[in-house]
Amino acid sequence: MIKLLAVCCIAVFAGFAVQTSAQEKQALKLIQTIPLPGVIGRLDHMGVDLEKKRLFVAAVANNTLEVVDLTDGKVIKSLGGLKDTQDALFLGGDFNKLYVSSLDGHVRVFQGETFWPVQDFKIERDPNRLFYDPTTNLIYFGYGGQNAGFDAYERMGILQPKRGAGHDQLVADMIAPTPRPGHLAEIAMDDNGILLVCDSRADLIYQFDTRKRELIKSWPARGDGAGDMALDRIRHRLFVGTRIPPEMTVYDSLSGKEIQSLPAPETMDGVHYDANLKRICMTGGRWYGTPEASPGWVYVYQQKDPDHYDVISKVDSAEEPAFSARGLIHPRSSRFRQERCRKNQKWRVGPTSD
């Protein structure tokens, strides 16, 4: 039996303007690689603290949450005692709290400096993505569904964070009916309190009214495995990634009308929108436990106008297939962060030139 040693890393890329020509230029440039010592297996979502330059990485297979200092390029804390870690959300300022979800039915709250546990919300299984709405100071997260034993519905939880040492409160949830067992995934907020949520198993896009706290409608996503998406809120364009076939589909986020569909990397695992460059990045290469994983690519799409998009670059993020591929673009940062977990001890991404 051949034993594989997985070494995980974070890669930080910078995006820059690309003039398309006969010879395609790369739209991303590697600027930093950060190892995650002791972390094995698949990684999941990330959160970021831009003020103190800290990255929070959900090491799902490792059952930890890794805290990374982006300035020094190293792990400064590893939070254990988690099970199937999914996502991390940091609220700075007067809140100064870190929120971590895990599939076993927990949303945990940690103090933002000491990482001392503050609260533990025990709910139904399957809490996944965490989304903060600064307008209302509410946190939204999907849970329930197939992993919780519910085949006909799932829930959107609503958490009210309290500043400082105040105790947070679960204030409500919204029901998402599903025609087949589902798993709520990515979340985005459109205008007028319209919350958009995709379901990676039922392959639906849900539209909720957060003011009335009720479902408005849902529509079927094109393809299977619609687990990630990003939103251009100004133009009301929703970018949804699917795994079968590997595609990036653009929808009108208000009506649900399909606008355009383009090719995407295999085993898509993240969709991210850069509003400054009007550009979408999609990562591929999610590992499903198979001996051979899909190649790790990042596709970059340029928005020409609200109804027309082009693939402008395909970035080979490593020389070897990847065990996982996740990314993050923060609205206040032009840098794209991608996490990878490699099959061998050496991991490299070749820098690209301007």
KEKE-99099 format. One line per field, with one value per residue (C-alpha): residue in three letters; x, z, y. Coordinates in Angstrom, 2 decimals. Last residue first. Example, Ala and Ser with C-alpha at 12.3 -4.5 7.8 and 13.67 -1.06 7.14 Angstrom:
<nodes>
aa = c(Ser / Ala)
px = c(13.67 / 12.30)
pz = c(7.14 / 7.80)
py = c(-1.06 / -4.50)
</nodes>
This chain:
<nodes>
aa = c(Asp / Ser / Thr / Pro / Gly / Val / Arg / Trp / Lys / Gln / Asn / Lys / Arg / Cys / Arg / Glu / Gln / Arg / Phe / Arg / Ser / Ser / Arg / Pro / His / Ile / Leu / Gly / Arg / Ala / Ser / Phe / Ala / Pro / Glu / Glu / Ala / Ser / Asp / Val / Lys / Ser / Ile / Val / Asp / Tyr / His / Asp / Pro / Asp / Lys / Gln / Gln / Tyr / Val / Tyr / Val / Trp / Gly / Pro / Ser / Ala / Glu / Pro / Thr / Gly / Tyr / Trp / Arg / Gly / Gly / Thr / Met / Cys / Ile / Arg / Lys / Leu / Asn / Ala / Asp / Tyr / His / Val / Gly / Asp / Met / Thr / Glu / Pro / Ala / Pro / Leu / Ser / Gln / Ile / Glu / Lys / Gly / Ser / Leu / Ser / Asp / Tyr / Val / Thr / Met / Glu / Pro / Pro / Ile / Arg / Thr / Gly / Val / Phe / Leu / Arg / His / Arg / Ile / Arg / Asp / Leu / Ala / Met / Asp / Gly / Ala / Gly / Asp / Gly / Arg / Ala / Pro / Trp / Ser / Lys / Ile / Leu / Glu / Arg / Lys / Arg / Thr / Asp / Phe / Gln / Tyr / Ile / Leu / Asp / Ala / Arg / Ser / Asp / Cys / Val / Leu / Leu / Ile / Gly / Asn / Asp / Asp / Met / Ala / Ile / Glu / Ala / Leu / His / Gly / Pro / Arg / Pro / Thr / Pro / Ala / Ile / Met / Asp / Ala / Val / Leu / Gln / Asp / His / Gly / Ala / Gly / Arg / Lys / Pro / Gln / Leu / Ile / Gly / Met / Arg / Glu / Tyr / Ala / Asp / Phe / Gly / Ala / Asn / Gln / Gly / Gly / Tyr / Gly / Phe / Tyr / Ile / Leu / Asn / Thr / Thr / Pro / Asp / Tyr / Phe / Leu / Arg / Asn / Pro / Asp / Arg / Glu / Ile / Lys / Phe / Asp / Gln / Val / Pro / Trp / Phe / Thr / Glu / Gly / Gln / Phe / Val / Arg / Val / His / Gly / Asp / Leu / Ser / Ser / Val / Tyr / Leu / Lys / Asn / Phe / Asp / Gly / Gly / Leu / Phe / Leu / Ala / Asp / Gln / Thr / Asp / Lys / Leu / Gly / Gly / Leu / Ser / Lys / Ile / Val / Lys / Gly / Asp / Thr / Leu / Asp / Val / Val / Glu / Leu / Thr / Asn / Asn / Ala / Val / Ala / Ala / Val / Phe / Leu / Arg / Lys / Lys / Glu / Leu / Asp / Val / Gly / Met / His / Asp / Leu / Arg / Gly / Ile / Val / Gly / Pro / Leu / Pro / Ile / Thr / Gln / Ile / Leu / Lys / Leu / Ala / Gln / Lys / Glu / Gln / Ala / Ser / Thr / Gln / Val / Ala / Phe / Gly / Ala / Phe / Val / Ala / Ile / Cys / Cys / Val / Ala / Leu / Leu / Lys / Ile / Met)
px = c(2.70 / 4.62 / 3.30 / 4.69 / 4.89 / 2.77 / 4.64 / 4.02 / 6.55 / 5.62 / 3.27 / -0.47 / -1.13 / -3.72 / -4.52 / -5.99 / -6.54 / -6.47 / -7.37 / -6.07 / -7.97 / -9.06 / -12.02 / -14.68 / -12.72 / -11.79 / -11.53 / -10.61 / -10.97 / -9.31 / -8.79 / -6.74 / -4.84 / -3.38 / 0.35 / 2.08 / 0.07 / -2.32 / -2.72 / -4.33 / -6.90 / -7.35 / -9.75 / -12.95 / -15.46 / -18.70 / -21.72 / -25.08 / -24.09 / -21.32 / -17.83 / -17.50 / -14.19 / -13.87 / -10.90 / -10.60 / -8.47 / -7.17 / -6.17 / -6.27 / -8.90 / -8.01 / -6.59 / -6.92 / -10.48 / -11.36 / -13.62 / -10.95 / -12.02 / -9.86 / -11.44 / -11.45 / -13.61 / -12.59 / -15.04 / -13.97 / -15.46 / -11.98 / -13.17 / -16.14 / -13.95 / -16.35 / -15.55 / -16.78 / -15.42 / -15.17 / -15.56 / -14.83 / -13.46 / -12.70 / -15.46 / -16.98 / -19.43 / -23.19 / -25.05 / -28.13 / -30.43 / -33.46 / -33.81 / -35.89 / -33.96 / -30.51 / -30.43 / -28.40 / -24.87 / -23.78 / -20.23 / -19.85 / -18.34 / -21.15 / -21.67 / -19.72 / -21.77 / -20.72 / -23.21 / -22.60 / -25.52 / -25.96 / -27.98 / -25.95 / -24.87 / -25.02 / -22.59 / -23.04 / -20.96 / -21.81 / -20.90 / -22.62 / -24.54 / -23.63 / -25.66 / -26.47 / -28.39 / -29.87 / -33.56 / -35.53 / -36.70 / -39.27 / -40.04 / -39.16 / -39.92 / -38.28 / -40.48 / -37.44 / -35.12 / -37.13 / -35.63 / -34.57 / -33.47 / -31.36 / -31.86 / -29.62 / -31.20 / -27.68 / -25.59 / -28.37 / -27.77 / -28.82 / -29.83 / -31.03 / -33.12 / -32.87 / -33.77 / -30.78 / -28.97 / -27.28 / -25.26 / -25.07 / -23.21 / -24.29 / -27.58 / -27.60 / -30.64 / -32.73 / -35.33 / -38.21 / -36.89 / -38.68 / -36.48 / -37.75 / -36.53 / -35.02 / -35.30 / -33.53 / -30.54 / -28.93 / -25.40 / -24.18 / -22.58 / -18.86 / -18.03 / -20.87 / -23.80 / -24.37 / -27.97 / -28.08 / -30.51 / -30.73 / -31.73 / -33.41 / -33.90 / -36.89 / -38.25 / -35.52 / -34.82 / -32.37 / -29.89 / -27.43 / -30.28 / -31.46 / -30.65 / -28.41 / -27.89 / -26.33 / -27.21 / -25.54 / -27.34 / -26.02 / -28.87 / -26.85 / -23.63 / -25.13 / -22.84 / -22.84 / -21.74 / -21.62 / -22.32 / -24.47 / -25.19 / -26.67 / -29.44 / -28.45 / -26.02 / -24.95 / -21.64 / -20.65 / -17.52 / -14.64 / -11.24 / -9.73 / -7.44 / -7.81 / -11.24 / -13.13 / -14.62 / -18.19 / -19.19 / -21.90 / -22.47 / -24.47 / -21.96 / -21.27 / -19.13 / -19.49 / -16.96 / -17.64 / -14.78 / -15.55 / -14.20 / -17.69 / -16.66 / -14.44 / -13.94 / -16.39 / -14.65 / -16.49 / -15.17 / -16.55 / -16.93 / -15.08 / -15.95 / -15.82 / -14.15 / -12.12 / -9.13 / -8.30 / -4.86 / -3.08 / -0.25 / 0.07 / 2.67 / 3.19 / 4.58 / 2.17 / -0.62 / -0.78 / -2.82 / -5.41 / -6.23 / -9.62 / -9.40 / -11.13 / -8.25 / -10.70 / -12.48 / -9.47 / -11.49 / -8.97 / -9.03 / -6.76 / -5.28 / -4.15 / -4.93 / -7.28 / -8.19 / -9.53 / -10.35 / -12.60 / -11.96 / -13.92 / -12.98 / -9.75 / -9.42 / -6.83 / -3.89 / -2.78 / 0.39 / 2.12 / -0.07 / 2.39 / 2.00 / 2.68 / 2.77 / 2.70 / 1.39 / 0.10 / -3.42 / -4.81 / -2.37 / -1.78 / -3.22 / -1.17 / -3.53 / -4.49 / -6.54 / -5.25 / -5.31 / -5.71 / -4.31 / -5.24 / -2.88 / -2.58 / -2.14 / -1.51 / -2.35 / -0.75 / -1.52 / 0.86 / -0.68 / 1.50 / 0.34 / 0.87 / 1.31 / 0.00)
pz = c(-15.80 / -15.15 / -13.61 / -10.51 / -10.60 / -7.96 / -5.86 / -3.41 / -2.28 / 0.27 / -1.99 / -2.49 / -1.97 / -0.02 / -1.57 / -0.31 / -2.57 / -1.61 / -4.18 / -3.43 / -4.41 / -0.82 / 0.59 / -0.91 / 0.28 / -2.36 / -1.07 / -2.54 / -2.14 / -3.93 / -2.52 / -2.90 / -5.78 / -8.92 / -9.32 / -11.09 / -9.28 / -9.78 / -13.53 / -14.29 / -17.08 / -18.32 / -20.19 / -20.17 / -21.57 / -20.28 / -21.81 / -20.26 / -17.60 / -19.81 / -20.70 / -17.45 / -17.57 / -16.45 / -14.70 / -14.41 / -11.58 / -12.12 / -9.84 / -11.83 / -10.64 / -7.99 / -8.33 / -5.60 / -4.86 / -1.56 / -3.13 / -3.71 / -5.14 / -8.11 / -9.39 / -8.50 / -10.16 / -10.39 / -11.64 / -12.88 / -12.89 / -11.99 / -8.98 / -8.24 / -7.89 / -7.79 / -6.34 / -7.16 / -5.33 / -5.52 / -9.14 / -9.74 / -13.25 / -14.19 / -15.87 / -19.33 / -19.87 / -19.47 / -20.17 / -19.05 / -17.25 / -15.80 / -12.01 / -11.90 / -9.29 / -9.47 / -13.27 / -13.81 / -15.05 / -15.33 / -14.72 / -15.96 / -15.18 / -16.37 / -13.83 / -11.27 / -11.22 / -10.50 / -10.09 / -10.92 / -9.95 / -11.76 / -10.22 / -11.93 / -8.72 / -6.60 / -8.67 / -6.72 / -6.19 / -6.29 / -4.97 / -4.55 / -7.78 / -7.89 / -10.93 / -14.08 / -14.58 / -11.30 / -10.67 / -9.35 / -5.90 / -4.63 / -2.00 / 1.12 / 4.42 / 7.03 / 6.29 / 6.26 / 5.16 / 1.97 / 0.70 / -2.79 / -3.13 / -5.99 / -6.48 / -7.30 / -4.72 / -3.81 / -3.94 / -2.71 / -3.41 / -1.20 / -2.15 / 0.48 / -0.61 / 2.05 / -0.31 / -2.59 / -2.93 / -0.16 / -0.92 / 0.55 / -0.56 / 0.63 / 1.65 / 1.41 / -0.04 / -0.09 / -2.90 / -3.78 / -1.32 / 1.04 / 2.49 / 5.92 / 7.52 / 11.00 / 13.96 / 16.78 / 17.75 / 20.30 / 20.99 / 24.53 / 25.27 / 26.01 / 23.30 / 20.92 / 20.50 / 17.43 / 16.38 / 14.62 / 11.85 / 10.69 / 7.15 / 7.29 / 5.29 / 3.81 / 2.27 / 3.01 / 6.64 / 8.25 / 9.48 / 6.68 / 4.17 / 5.16 / 8.42 / 8.20 / 6.29 / 7.93 / 8.33 / 10.69 / 11.54 / 12.12 / 10.05 / 7.49 / 8.23 / 6.87 / 7.90 / 6.10 / 7.53 / 5.22 / 6.52 / 9.39 / 8.61 / 11.71 / 13.78 / 16.39 / 19.27 / 19.60 / 21.48 / 23.18 / 24.38 / 23.55 / 24.14 / 20.86 / 22.84 / 20.37 / 18.70 / 21.52 / 20.10 / 19.04 / 17.97 / 15.50 / 16.04 / 14.33 / 13.42 / 10.13 / 11.77 / 11.85 / 13.31 / 14.43 / 15.56 / 17.74 / 18.15 / 18.30 / 19.02 / 15.95 / 14.25 / 13.17 / 11.92 / 10.03 / 9.67 / 7.67 / 7.51 / 10.25 / 10.06 / 13.83 / 16.09 / 19.26 / 17.87 / 17.23 / 15.66 / 16.33 / 14.87 / 11.45 / 9.33 / 6.61 / 8.83 / 7.45 / 6.64 / 10.20 / 9.83 / 12.24 / 11.45 / 12.45 / 13.19 / 12.44 / 10.13 / 7.42 / 7.54 / 7.88 / 8.00 / 7.41 / 9.23 / 7.74 / 9.79 / 8.53 / 11.70 / 9.97 / 7.15 / 9.41 / 6.97 / 6.67 / 4.79 / 3.51 / 3.22 / 3.40 / 2.58 / 4.18 / 6.45 / 8.57 / 10.61 / 9.17 / 7.16 / 4.68 / 3.37 / -0.27 / -1.30 / -4.39 / -7.13 / -10.08 / -11.44 / -14.82 / -16.84 / -20.34 / -23.42 / -26.61 / -29.40 / -27.34 / -24.30 / -22.34 / -18.74 / -15.67 / -12.44 / -9.74 / -6.93 / -5.70 / -2.21 / -1.87 / 1.35 / 1.95 / 3.00 / 3.04 / 2.43 / 2.92 / 0.76 / 1.80 / -0.94 / 0.00)
py = c(41.03 / 37.84 / 34.66 / 32.98 / 29.17 / 27.50 / 25.05 / 22.24 / 19.69 / 17.04 / 15.15 / 14.80 / 18.49 / 20.43 / 23.78 / 27.04 / 30.02 / 33.66 / 36.34 / 39.80 / 42.92 / 43.57 / 45.47 / 43.20 / 40.13 / 37.58 / 34.02 / 30.66 / 26.93 / 24.06 / 20.61 / 17.45 / 18.93 / 17.44 / 18.17 / 21.06 / 23.70 / 26.61 / 26.13 / 29.49 / 29.63 / 33.19 / 35.45 / 33.38 / 35.86 / 37.40 / 39.16 / 40.13 / 42.68 / 44.12 / 42.91 / 40.94 / 39.13 / 35.50 / 33.88 / 30.11 / 28.72 / 25.20 / 22.35 / 19.13 / 16.66 / 14.13 / 10.63 / 8.04 / 9.23 / 10.92 / 13.54 / 16.21 / 19.56 / 20.57 / 23.74 / 27.43 / 30.08 / 33.72 / 36.36 / 39.80 / 43.26 / 44.57 / 46.55 / 44.28 / 41.18 / 38.21 / 34.78 / 31.27 / 28.20 / 24.42 / 23.37 / 19.70 / 20.37 / 23.96 / 26.02 / 26.40 / 29.29 / 29.81 / 33.05 / 35.00 / 32.53 / 34.32 / 34.03 / 37.21 / 39.19 / 37.62 / 37.68 / 34.57 / 33.82 / 30.20 / 28.97 / 25.41 / 22.03 / 19.72 / 18.34 / 20.41 / 23.60 / 27.20 / 30.02 / 33.70 / 35.95 / 39.25 / 42.05 / 44.79 / 46.56 / 43.41 / 41.42 / 38.19 / 35.06 / 31.35 / 27.93 / 24.57 / 24.03 / 20.33 / 19.38 / 21.35 / 24.62 / 25.72 / 25.27 / 28.27 / 29.28 / 31.76 / 34.40 / 32.42 / 34.15 / 36.31 / 39.35 / 41.61 / 38.79 / 38.19 / 34.95 / 33.81 / 30.20 / 28.82 / 25.09 / 22.15 / 19.77 / 18.67 / 21.88 / 24.17 / 27.87 / 30.77 / 34.32 / 36.81 / 39.79 / 42.52 / 45.35 / 44.77 / 41.44 / 39.44 / 36.30 / 32.78 / 29.62 / 26.15 / 24.62 / 20.81 / 19.05 / 15.90 / 16.11 / 18.43 / 21.07 / 23.44 / 26.21 / 27.27 / 30.50 / 30.67 / 32.98 / 34.86 / 32.73 / 35.03 / 36.27 / 36.83 / 40.19 / 40.15 / 42.66 / 43.48 / 41.13 / 38.97 / 38.19 / 34.81 / 33.87 / 30.25 / 29.31 / 25.91 / 22.72 / 20.92 / 17.72 / 15.15 / 15.97 / 13.53 / 16.14 / 15.39 / 15.67 / 19.12 / 20.91 / 23.96 / 27.22 / 30.26 / 33.93 / 36.43 / 39.67 / 43.18 / 44.66 / 46.62 / 44.69 / 41.43 / 38.60 / 35.23 / 31.87 / 28.84 / 25.33 / 24.18 / 20.51 / 18.92 / 20.45 / 23.04 / 23.32 / 26.96 / 27.09 / 30.32 / 32.13 / 29.80 / 31.49 / 32.54 / 34.88 / 37.73 / 37.41 / 35.69 / 32.50 / 31.64 / 28.13 / 27.17 / 23.46 / 20.72 / 17.99 / 19.79 / 22.46 / 26.25 / 28.72 / 32.30 / 34.57 / 37.57 / 41.10 / 42.67 / 46.27 / 46.32 / 42.98 / 40.28 / 37.14 / 34.40 / 30.85 / 27.93 / 24.18 / 22.26 / 18.55 / 18.02 / 20.59 / 19.99 / 21.83 / 25.48 / 25.88 / 29.16 / 31.26 / 29.61 / 31.37 / 33.98 / 36.72 / 39.32 / 36.86 / 35.51 / 32.32 / 30.90 / 27.25 / 25.83 / 22.13 / 18.82 / 17.75 / 16.68 / 20.04 / 22.32 / 25.55 / 28.33 / 31.67 / 34.36 / 37.17 / 40.56 / 42.51 / 44.93 / 42.55 / 39.78 / 37.00 / 33.96 / 30.74 / 27.75 / 24.08 / 22.11 / 18.43 / 16.17 / 16.85 / 19.80 / 19.29 / 22.33 / 24.73 / 26.22 / 29.80 / 30.74 / 34.40 / 36.64 / 34.35 / 36.33 / 36.15 / 37.27 / 35.19 / 36.47 / 34.80 / 35.01 / 36.04 / 39.05 / 39.99 / 42.98 / 41.89 / 44.09 / 42.72 / 40.24 / 39.38 / 35.81 / 34.38 / 30.66 / 28.83 / 25.48 / 21.93 / 18.97 / 15.56 / 12.49 / 9.61 / 6.00 / 3.42 / 0.00)
</nodes>
